[in-house]
Amino acid sequence: MNFRQGAQMALLMKVLLALKIARVADFVPDEHWQSTEVASVLHFGRGHLTWEWYAHIRSYIPPVLILIVYKIVSVFNYDGGLLMLVKVPQMLQASLSVVGWNCFHQFAFARVGSNAGKLTTVFMIMSWLTTFCGARVISNQTEMSLNCIALYLLEVGDLAKFSFIMGLNFALRQTAAILWIPFLPEFYGKLKFPKVSEIRSITIGGSAEFGVQSPFWYFYSGLPSVLGPFVVLLPFGFFCSEATRLLTLYVAFYLEVYSFFPHKEIRFLLPVTPLLFPICAFVICTFVKKRTNIIHRLCGRYMKFAITLFICLNVGATFFFGFLHQCGMKRATADLSGKISQIDEPRVWIMTPCYAVPFHSHIHHPNIELEYYVCAPKEFLHLYTNGTAYPLIQVNGFDTVDLDRDISKKLIGAKAPHFILAFQEHVPKIIAAFEKEGYGYKVCATHFNSFIKDFPAAVEILCNSV
């Protein structure tokens, strides 16, 4: 078996693992609220749209592509369930990821040579982040896959197909242009600076709604989380060769622009993550090959240890984040979906922070009555309060919510639920609040969620005990 065949087999195993992880572990709310939840609204005519859709800052392309799948399946009189609503979109994303990874494998060989290309492929295959997100229906993962395809097309000079791929990429996310602005001098001989100010004006203002991090967050937290011990190699990429110098500058430009955005997440590094691996791989090969000075000799001596450490850390992170962290919500929603399947008109209250739980794509029932908390800027709150007896609105975090008041007022205009979904730490308050109103609930299912103390330890389902 040659290296290429081995790499293709490893990529197949990687995508199968990515599919399994995507069905077990939760990641970010956008995994649902930019894709399957929106497609569910478009297909079934019921559901919930977050305020970003009313503000017109989301692209309808991803949910419409999923909607097409729903429409095709509905021809066979199949109403839904996890297979159609969740698993098929994940399979489509995973298929795109495989194509992207394979194209990037070929790009790396062409850009940094055979030895560094092989090492780049190993890093991409072992990367916990690319495996963890490989089958998730989020725009950042789609952008990364399209970037990988585009890099290969540019490398081989197929500008017609490249233009099509990048047109699709820019339609999905305007910020996709950030990565490609520095590439323009290399391939077209000019830089279109006006694009940067345009993208910043569109994106920076809205992102602060989701939290504000330090301008240096990507450097002291984001990159180390992706590269582990290899993060120290990135600056050396500027000095190793012309190829890695350009890649290093491209990465630096991307990080600089994204550092101006108030809100930062590790998933925002996905589009640029593939470029990190050939830089590190080429630097390692340079240190191992050259013995011209003491720095090369000392660094070369420890490279095998660093590679082993990188692989071990990524294997550990893949299985920890994939199977032991934030794994309670999807199990709980699947359990709840089974419990309500035999009820004609089930009533479910989701007493968690807003949008922590996927709704109709995971808790699927044609006649379900859902009550849940909503978050939105003040100018959009009226969209969720009109005609509602007492809306459940979360303003300054779930810890500030008055559960006693909300439950009491909600019961005036709504029937008590058959089931309640909540994080374990809030369950005693919820049960006590319902008891004050004369209703009894008990925990009928507990699903472990995470060992990390900053995250909910478990997700629980409460059943009416009366």
C-alpha positions as CSV (number, residue, x, y, z in Angstrom):
1,M,0.0,0.0,0.0
2,N,1.5,3.4,-1.0
3,F,1.1,6.6,0.9
4,R,-1.8,7.9,-1.2
5,Q,-3.8,4.7,-0.7
6,G,-3.1,4.8,3.0
7,A,-4.1,8.5,3.2
8,Q,-7.4,7.8,1.4
9,M,-8.2,4.9,3.8
10,A,-7.3,7.1,6.7
11,L,-9.6,9.9,5.4
12,L,-12.4,7.4,5.1
13,M,-12.0,6.4,8.7
14,K,-11.8,10.0,9.7
15,V,-15.1,10.9,8.1
16,L,-16.8,7.9,9.6
17,L,-15.5,9.0,13.0
18,A,-16.6,12.6,12.3
19,L,-20.2,11.4,11.5
20,K,-20.3,9.5,14.8
21,I,-19.1,12.5,16.8
22,A,-21.5,14.8,15.1
23,R,-24.4,12.6,16.2
24,V,-23.2,12.3,19.8
25,A,-21.5,15.6,20.9
26,D,-22.9,19.1,20.7
27,F,-20.8,22.0,19.5
28,V,-22.4,25.4,19.0
29,P,-26.1,26.5,18.5
30,D,-25.4,27.6,14.9
31,E,-25.0,23.9,14.1
32,H,-28.8,23.8,14.2
33,W,-30.0,27.4,13.9
34,Q,-28.3,28.1,10.6
35,S,-29.2,24.9,8.9
36,T,-31.6,22.1,10.0
37,E,-33.9,24.2,12.1
38,V,-34.4,26.8,9.3
39,A,-34.9,24.0,6.8
40,S,-37.5,22.5,9.1
41,V,-39.4,25.8,9.2
42,L,-39.3,26.1,5.4
43,H,-40.4,22.5,4.9
44,F,-43.0,21.9,7.6
45,G,-44.2,25.5,8.0
46,R,-43.6,25.4,11.8
47,G,-40.7,26.1,14.0
48,H,-38.6,29.0,15.2
49,L,-36.2,31.4,13.5
50,T,-33.6,33.3,15.5
51,W,-33.4,37.1,15.2
52,E,-30.4,36.9,12.8
53,W,-32.8,35.7,10.0
54,Y,-35.0,38.7,10.5
55,A,-32.0,41.0,10.4
56,H,-31.0,39.4,7.1
57,I,-27.4,38.6,8.2
58,R,-27.7,34.8,7.4
59,S,-27.4,33.1,4.0
60,Y,-30.4,31.0,3.0
61,I,-28.2,28.8,0.7
62,P,-27.3,26.1,3.4
63,P,-30.9,25.6,4.6
64,V,-32.3,25.7,1.1
65,L,-29.9,22.9,0.0
66,I,-31.1,20.9,3.0
67,L,-34.7,21.8,2.1
68,I,-34.2,20.2,-1.3
69,V,-33.3,17.0,0.4
70,Y,-36.4,17.2,2.5
71,K,-38.6,17.8,-0.5
72,I,-37.1,14.8,-2.4
73,V,-37.6,12.5,0.6
74,S,-41.2,13.8,1.1
75,V,-42.0,12.5,-2.4
76,F,-41.8,9.0,-0.8
77,N,-44.3,10.1,1.9
78,Y,-41.7,10.1,4.6
79,D,-42.5,12.7,7.2
80,G,-39.2,12.9,8.9
81,G,-37.3,11.7,11.9
82,L,-33.6,11.9,12.8
83,L,-32.6,10.1,9.6
84,M,-34.0,12.7,7.2
85,L,-33.9,15.8,9.4
86,V,-30.4,15.4,10.9
87,K,-28.4,12.5,9.6
88,V,-28.8,13.0,5.9
89,P,-27.6,16.7,6.1
90,Q,-24.6,15.5,8.1
91,M,-23.8,12.9,5.5
92,L,-23.8,15.6,2.8
93,Q,-21.5,17.8,4.8
94,A,-19.2,14.8,5.5
95,S,-19.1,14.0,1.8
96,L,-18.0,17.6,1.0
97,S,-15.4,17.4,3.7
98,V,-13.9,14.3,2.2
99,V,-13.6,16.0,-1.2
100,G,-12.0,19.0,0.5
101,W,-9.5,17.0,2.5
102,N,-8.5,15.0,-0.6
103,C,-8.0,18.2,-2.6
104,F,-6.0,19.7,0.1
105,H,-3.8,16.6,0.3
106,Q,-2.9,17.2,-3.4
107,F,-2.5,20.9,-2.9
108,A,0.0,20.3,-0.1
109,F,2.1,18.0,-2.2
110,A,2.3,20.6,-5.0
111,R,3.0,23.6,-2.8
112,V,5.5,22.3,-0.2
113,G,6.9,19.1,-1.8
114,S,6.5,15.4,-1.2
115,N,8.1,15.1,2.3
116,A,6.3,18.1,3.8
117,G,3.2,17.1,1.9
118,K,3.1,13.7,3.5
119,L,3.5,15.3,6.9
120,T,0.8,17.9,6.2
121,T,-1.6,15.1,5.3
122,V,-0.8,13.3,8.6
123,F,-1.5,16.5,10.5
124,M,-4.8,17.1,8.7
125,I,-5.9,13.5,9.3
126,M,-5.0,13.6,13.0
127,S,-6.4,17.1,13.7
128,W,-9.0,16.9,16.4
129,L,-10.8,20.1,15.2
130,T,-11.2,18.9,11.6
131,T,-12.6,15.6,12.8
132,F,-14.8,17.1,15.4
133,C,-16.4,19.5,12.9
134,G,-16.1,17.4,9.7
135,A,-19.7,16.3,9.6
136,R,-21.3,19.3,11.3
137,V,-23.7,21.3,9.3
138,I,-22.1,24.7,10.0
139,S,-21.1,27.3,7.5
140,N,-17.5,27.5,8.8
141,Q,-17.0,23.8,8.0
142,T,-18.5,24.3,4.5
143,E,-16.2,27.3,4.0
144,M,-13.2,25.2,5.0
145,S,-14.1,22.4,2.5
146,L,-14.7,24.9,-0.3
147,N,-11.4,26.6,0.5
148,C,-9.5,23.3,0.3
149,I,-11.0,22.6,-3.2
150,A,-10.3,26.2,-4.3
151,L,-6.6,26.0,-3.2
152,Y,-6.1,22.9,-5.3
153,L,-7.9,24.4,-8.3
154,L,-5.7,27.5,-8.1
155,E,-2.6,25.4,-7.7
156,V,-3.3,23.5,-10.9
157,G,-4.5,26.7,-12.7
158,D,-8.1,25.8,-13.3
159,L,-9.4,29.3,-12.8
160,A,-12.9,28.6,-14.3
161,K,-13.8,26.0,-11.6
162,F,-12.0,28.1,-9.0
163,S,-14.2,31.1,-9.8
164,F,-17.3,28.9,-9.5
165,I,-16.3,27.5,-6.1
166,M,-15.3,30.8,-4.7
167,G,-18.5,32.4,-6.0
168,L,-20.4,29.8,-4.0
169,N,-18.2,30.4,-1.0
170,F,-18.7,34.1,-1.0
171,A,-22.5,33.6,-1.4
172,L,-22.5,31.4,1.7
173,R,-20.4,33.8,3.8
174,Q,-19.2,37.3,2.8
175,T,-16.3,37.0,5.3
176,A,-14.9,34.1,3.1
177,A,-13.2,36.9,1.1
178,I,-10.9,37.6,4.0
179,L,-8.8,34.6,3.5
180,W,-8.5,35.1,-0.3
181,I,-7.6,38.8,-0.4
182,P,-3.8,38.1,0.1
183,F,-3.9,35.4,-2.6
184,L,-4.9,38.0,-5.3
185,P,-1.3,39.3,-5.9
186,E,0.0,35.8,-6.2
187,F,-2.5,34.8,-8.9
188,Y,-3.9,38.1,-10.4
189,G,-1.2,40.7,-9.6
190,K,-3.4,43.1,-7.6
191,L,-5.0,43.6,-4.2
192,K,-8.6,44.8,-3.8
193,F,-8.4,46.6,-0.5
194,P,-11.9,48.1,-0.5
195,K,-13.3,44.6,0.2
196,V,-11.8,44.6,3.7
197,S,-13.6,47.8,4.9
198,E,-16.8,46.5,3.4
199,I,-16.6,43.2,5.2
200,R,-15.7,44.8,8.5
201,S,-18.6,47.2,8.3
202,I,-21.0,44.3,7.7
203,T,-19.7,41.9,10.3
204,I,-18.0,43.7,13.2
205,G,-21.2,45.4,14.5
206,G,-23.4,42.4,14.8
207,S,-20.8,39.9,16.2
208,A,-20.6,41.8,19.6
209,E,-24.1,40.5,20.3
210,F,-22.6,37.0,21.0
211,G,-19.8,38.0,23.4
212,V,-16.6,40.0,23.3
213,Q,-13.1,38.5,23.6
214,S,-9.6,40.0,23.7
215,P,-8.0,41.1,20.4
216,F,-5.3,38.6,21.0
217,W,-7.6,35.6,21.7
218,Y,-6.7,33.8,18.5
219,F,-3.0,33.9,19.4
220,Y,-3.0,32.8,23.0
221,S,-6.1,30.5,22.9
222,G,-7.3,29.7,19.4
223,L,-4.1,28.7,17.6
224,P,-2.7,26.7,20.6
225,S,-6.0,24.7,20.7
226,V,-5.6,23.8,17.0
227,L,-1.8,23.2,16.8
228,G,-0.7,22.3,20.3
229,P,3.1,22.3,20.5
230,F,3.5,23.2,16.9
231,V,2.1,26.7,17.4
232,V,5.7,27.9,18.1
233,L,6.7,26.8,14.5
234,L,4.4,29.2,12.7
235,P,6.8,32.3,12.8
236,F,9.6,30.1,11.3
237,G,7.4,29.6,8.3
238,F,8.2,33.2,7.2
239,F,11.9,32.3,6.9
240,C,12.0,28.8,5.5
241,S,11.0,29.2,1.9
242,E,9.0,31.5,-0.5
243,A,6.1,29.0,-0.4
244,T,5.8,29.0,3.4
245,R,6.5,32.7,3.6
246,L,3.4,33.5,1.5
247,L,1.3,31.0,3.4
248,T,2.5,32.5,6.7
249,L,1.6,36.0,5.5
250,Y,-1.9,34.8,4.4
251,V,-2.5,33.3,7.8
252,A,-1.3,36.4,9.6
253,F,-3.6,38.6,7.5
254,Y,-6.6,36.4,8.2
255,L,-5.9,36.4,12.0
256,E,-5.3,40.2,12.0
257,V,-8.6,40.9,10.4
258,Y,-10.5,38.5,12.5
259,S,-8.9,39.9,15.6
260,F,-10.8,43.1,15.0
261,F,-14.1,41.3,15.3
262,P,-15.4,41.5,18.9
263,H,-16.8,38.0,19.1
264,K,-14.3,35.1,18.6
265,E,-14.8,31.3,18.5
266,I,-12.5,28.4,17.6
267,R,-14.8,27.5,14.7
268,F,-13.9,30.8,13.0
269,L,-10.4,29.3,12.6
270,L,-11.7,26.4,10.5
271,P,-11.4,28.2,7.1
272,V,-7.7,29.0,7.7
273,T,-6.8,25.8,9.6
274,P,-5.6,23.8,6.5
275,L,-3.0,26.4,5.8
276,L,-1.4,26.0,9.2
277,F,-0.4,22.4,8.6
278,P,1.8,22.8,5.5
279,I,3.7,25.6,7.3
280,C,4.4,23.5,10.3
281,A,5.2,20.4,8.2
282,F,7.7,22.3,6.0
283,V,9.4,23.9,9.1
284,I,9.8,20.5,10.6
285,C,11.3,19.0,7.4
286,T,13.7,22.0,7.3
287,F,14.9,21.5,10.8
288,V,15.4,17.7,10.3
289,K,17.2,18.1,7.0
290,K,19.4,21.1,7.7
291,R,22.2,20.9,10.3
292,T,23.8,24.2,9.5
293,N,23.6,25.8,12.9
294,I,22.9,24.9,16.5
295,I,19.2,26.0,16.3
296,H,18.6,23.5,13.5
297,R,20.4,20.7,15.3
298,L,18.6,21.3,18.6
299,C,15.2,21.6,17.0
300,G,15.7,18.7,14.7
301,R,16.6,16.4,17.6
302,Y,13.2,17.0,19.2
303,M,10.9,17.0,16.2
304,K,10.0,13.3,16.4
305,F,9.0,13.8,20.0
306,A,6.9,16.9,19.0
307,I,5.2,14.9,16.3
308,T,4.4,12.1,18.7
309,L,3.1,14.6,21.2
310,F,0.9,16.3,18.6
311,I,-0.6,13.0,17.5
312,C,-1.3,11.9,21.1
313,L,-2.8,15.3,22.1
314,N,-5.1,15.3,19.0
315,V,-6.2,11.6,19.5
316,G,-7.1,12.5,23.2
317,A,-8.9,15.7,22.2
318,T,-10.8,13.9,19.5
319,F,-12.3,11.3,21.8
320,F,-12.7,13.7,24.8
321,F,-14.6,16.4,22.9
322,G,-16.3,13.8,20.7
323,F,-17.7,11.4,23.3
324,L,-17.2,12.9,26.8
325,H,-18.0,16.6,26.4
326,Q,-21.4,18.2,25.6
327,C,-22.8,14.8,24.8
328,G,-26.0,15.0,26.8
329,M,-28.2,17.2,24.7
330,K,-28.5,15.1,21.6
331,R,-29.1,12.0,23.7
332,A,-31.7,13.8,25.7
333,T,-33.5,15.1,22.7
334,A,-33.5,11.7,21.0
335,D,-34.9,10.2,24.2
336,L,-37.6,12.9,24.5
337,S,-38.5,12.5,20.9
338,G,-39.2,8.8,21.6
339,K,-41.2,9.6,24.7
340,I,-43.6,12.0,22.9
341,S,-44.1,9.8,19.8
342,Q,-47.1,8.0,21.4
343,I,-48.8,11.2,22.5
344,D,-51.2,12.9,20.0
345,E,-50.6,16.5,21.1
346,P,-47.5,16.5,23.4
347,R,-46.6,19.6,25.4
348,V,-42.9,20.2,26.0
349,W,-41.2,23.0,27.9
350,I,-37.6,23.6,27.3
351,M,-36.3,25.4,30.5
352,T,-32.7,26.0,29.3
353,P,-30.7,29.0,28.2
354,C,-32.2,30.2,24.8
355,Y,-31.1,28.1,21.8
356,A,-29.1,25.6,23.8
357,V,-31.5,22.9,22.5
358,P,-32.4,22.2,18.9
359,F,-36.1,22.2,18.5
360,H,-38.1,20.6,15.7
361,S,-35.2,19.0,13.9
362,H,-34.4,16.9,16.9
363,I,-37.7,16.8,18.9
364,H,-39.8,15.9,16.0
365,H,-43.6,15.6,16.2
366,P,-46.3,17.0,13.8
367,N,-48.5,18.3,16.7
368,I,-46.0,19.3,19.3
369,E,-46.5,22.4,21.5
370,L,-43.2,23.8,22.5
371,E,-42.5,26.5,25.1
372,Y,-38.9,27.9,25.4
373,Y,-36.8,30.9,26.2
374,V,-35.9,33.5,23.5
375,C,-32.9,35.8,23.1
376,A,-32.8,38.8,20.7
377,P,-31.8,42.4,20.6
378,K,-34.5,44.8,21.7
379,E,-35.5,45.8,18.2
380,F,-36.4,42.2,17.4
381,L,-38.1,41.1,20.6
382,H,-41.6,42.1,19.3
383,L,-41.4,39.3,16.8
384,Y,-41.6,36.8,19.6
385,T,-44.1,38.5,21.9
386,N,-47.0,39.3,19.7
387,G,-50.0,37.1,20.5
388,T,-48.2,35.3,23.3
389,A,-49.9,35.1,26.7
390,Y,-46.6,35.4,28.5
391,P,-43.4,35.1,26.5
392,L,-40.3,33.5,28.0
393,I,-37.6,36.0,27.4
394,Q,-34.0,35.7,28.6
395,V,-32.3,39.1,28.8
396,N,-29.0,39.0,30.8
397,G,-28.2,35.3,31.0
398,F,-30.2,32.4,32.3
399,D,-29.0,32.8,35.9
400,T,-30.9,36.1,36.1
401,V,-34.2,34.4,35.0
402,D,-36.9,34.3,37.7
403,L,-38.2,30.8,37.1
404,D,-40.9,31.1,39.8
405,R,-42.4,34.1,38.1
406,D,-42.1,32.8,34.6
407,I,-43.6,29.4,35.3
408,S,-46.5,31.0,37.3
409,K,-47.4,33.5,34.6
410,K,-46.9,31.0,31.8
411,L,-49.4,28.5,33.4
412,I,-52.1,31.2,33.3
413,G,-52.4,31.0,29.5
414,A,-50.9,27.5,28.8
415,K,-51.5,24.0,30.0
416,A,-48.9,22.2,32.1
417,P,-46.4,20.3,30.0
418,H,-46.1,16.6,29.7
419,F,-42.3,16.8,29.7
420,I,-39.7,19.4,30.7
421,L,-36.1,19.5,29.4
422,A,-33.6,21.2,31.6
423,F,-30.0,21.3,32.8
424,Q,-29.5,19.4,36.0
425,E,-28.5,22.4,38.1
426,H,-31.8,24.1,37.4
427,V,-34.1,21.1,38.0
428,P,-34.7,21.6,41.8
429,K,-35.8,25.2,41.2
430,I,-38.1,24.1,38.3
431,I,-39.7,21.3,40.3
432,A,-40.2,23.6,43.3
433,A,-41.8,26.3,41.1
434,F,-44.3,23.9,39.6
435,E,-45.1,22.5,43.1
436,K,-46.2,26.0,44.1
437,E,-48.7,25.9,41.3
438,G,-50.0,22.5,42.3
439,Y,-48.2,20.4,39.7
440,G,-45.8,17.5,40.5
441,Y,-42.8,16.6,38.3
442,K,-40.0,14.0,38.7
443,V,-36.8,13.3,36.9
444,C,-37.5,10.4,34.5
445,A,-34.2,10.5,32.6
446,T,-30.7,11.8,33.1
447,H,-28.1,12.1,30.4
448,F,-24.5,12.9,31.3
449,N,-23.2,16.0,29.5
450,S,-19.7,17.1,30.6
451,F,-16.9,16.8,33.1
452,I,-15.9,20.4,32.7
453,K,-17.4,22.5,35.5
454,D,-18.2,25.5,33.2
455,F,-20.6,23.3,31.3
456,P,-23.8,21.6,32.5
457,A,-23.0,18.3,34.2
458,A,-26.2,16.6,32.9
459,V,-29.4,17.1,30.9
460,E,-32.6,15.9,32.5
461,I,-36.1,15.1,31.4
462,L,-38.9,15.8,33.8
463,C,-42.2,13.9,33.6
464,N,-45.5,14.9,35.1
465,S,-45.9,12.7,38.2
466,V,-49.6,13.4,38.8
